[in-house]
């Protein structure tokens, strides 16, 4: 079941998540789908958007309790253009009360393994965002172990959102 472009609505006062990503080869998309499905299965409201297709405006982030941003790393650590533009737009927003998680696929053959993921996380922190310390990186296509790591990472994000800092990294 592909979850891209899906919005699941739960009850009143539910925690709302935005999972936004871009994916060149489909690897980051797989991660986004697993993370979103995990959150939905825990009863959360989740909206999934892609930088490539869906309009994503920085001010929209105020509508969510947490925002998860997925990006692959291009070549020598470069960000995809859509993500770079989005980060530029964030400079005019107050994101200090927002919780973020950053994830994506990368290629360990490059010295700059996962640099785009770190760049996004660093920029969010610089702008005052509350970023989950662990940035989830998967080497190329996620295997079963990587998919479990995606679920564990989403669980850590829920702990952080709910104020439980025990074992949150």
C-alpha positions in Angstrom: 0.0 0.0 0.0 1.6 3.2 -1.1 0.9 6.1 1.2 2.2 9.0 -0.9 -0.4 11.8 -1.2 -2.5 10.3 1.6 -4.0 12.2 4.4 -5.4 10.2 7.3 -7.7 12.0 9.7 -8.2 10.9 13.2 -10.2 12.2 16.1 -10.2 15.6 17.7 -7.0 16.9 19.4 -4.9 14.2 17.7 -1.2 14.9 17.2 -0.7 15.9 13.6 2.4 15.0 11.5 3.7 16.1 8.2 5.9 13.7 6.4 7.5 15.6 3.5 10.2 14.1 1.2 11.8 14.0 -2.2 13.2 10.7 -3.6 15.3 10.3 -6.7 15.5 6.5 -6.7 12.5 5.6 -4.5 14.6 4.8 -1.4 13.7 7.8 0.6 10.1 7.3 -0.5 10.1 3.8 1.0 11.4 5.2 4.3 8.7 7.9 4.3 6.0 5.3 3.7 7.2 3.1 6.5 7.5 6.0 8.9 4.1 7.3 8.0 2.5 3.9 8.3 4.1 3.4 11.8 2.6 6.8 12.9 -0.8 6.0 11.5 -0.8 2.6 13.3 -0.2 4.4 16.6 -3.3 6.5 15.9 -1.7 9.7 14.7 -2.9 12.0 12.0 -0.4 12.0 9.2 -0.2 13.9 6.0 2.3 12.9 3.4 3.6 15.3 0.7 6.4 15.2 -1.8 8.5 18.3 -2.6 8.3 17.2 -6.3 4.5 17.2 -6.7 2.8 18.9 -3.8 2.8 22.5 -2.9 4.7 22.9 0.3 4.8 26.3 2.0 6.9 27.0 5.1 3.9 28.6 6.9 2.0 25.3 6.6 4.3 23.9 9.2 2.4 25.7 11.9 -0.5 23.2 11.3 1.5 20.3 12.6 2.9 19.1 15.9 5.9 17.5 14.2 7.4 17.7 10.7 9.5 14.9 9.2 11.7 15.8 6.3 13.2 13.2 4.0 15.9 13.8 1.4 18.5 11.8 -0.5 22.0 13.1 -0.7 23.1 14.0 -4.2 26.6 13.3 -5.5 29.0 15.2 -3.3 26.7 16.0 -0.4 24.3 18.3 -2.3 20.7 18.9 -1.4 18.0 18.4 -4.0 16.9 21.8 -5.3 13.3 21.5 -3.9 14.6 20.9 -0.4 17.1 23.8 -0.7 14.3 26.2 -1.8 12.1 25.0 1.1 14.9 25.7 3.6 15.4 29.1 2.2 11.6 29.8 2.7 11.9 28.7 6.4 14.3 31.5 7.1 11.2 33.8 7.4 9.4 31.5 9.8 9.5 31.0 13.6 10.0 27.3 14.0 11.2 27.4 17.6 8.3 25.4 18.9 8.3 22.8 16.2 9.7 19.3 16.5 11.5 18.0 13.4 13.0 14.7 12.3 15.3 14.3 9.3 15.8 11.1 7.3 16.9 9.9 4.0 18.9 7.5 1.9 22.5 8.0 0.8 25.4 6.2 -0.8 28.3 5.1 1.5 30.6 5.1 -1.5 30.8 8.9 -1.2 32.9 10.6 1.4 29.9 12.9 2.0 27.6 10.0 3.0 24.3 11.5 4.1 25.5 15.1 4.0 22.2 16.5 2.7 20.4 14.9 5.7 22.9 16.6 8.1 22.6 19.9 6.2 18.8 19.9 6.6 19.1 19.0 10.3 21.8 21.7 10.9 19.7 24.4 9.1 16.6 23.5 11.1 18.6 23.7 14.3 20.2 27.0 13.2 16.7 28.4 12.7 15.6 27.3 16.2 13.8 24.1 15.3 13.7 21.3 17.9 15.4 18.5 15.9 15.5 14.9 16.9 19.2 14.4 17.5 19.4 11.1 15.6 19.3 11.7 11.8 18.1 8.6 10.1 20.4 7.5 7.3 20.0 4.4 5.2 22.6 3.2 2.7 20.9 3.0 -0.7 17.8 0.7 -0.7 16.4 0.0 2.8 16.5 -3.7 3.8 14.3 -5.2 6.5 16.7 -4.1 9.3 16.6 -0.5 7.9 12.8 -0.6 7.8 12.8 -1.6 11.5 15.2 1.3 12.2 12.7 3.6 10.5 9.9 2.4 12.9 12.2 2.7 15.9 13.2 6.3 14.8 9.5 7.2 14.5 9.0 5.8 18.0 11.8 8.0 19.4 10.1 11.0 17.7 6.8 10.2 19.4 8.7 10.0 22.8 10.2 13.4 22.2 6.9 14.9 21.2 5.3 13.5 24.3 8.0 14.9 26.5 9.6 11.6 27.4 13.4 12.2 26.9 14.4 8.8 28.2 16.5 7.1 25.5 15.7 9.7 22.9 18.6 10.4 20.7 
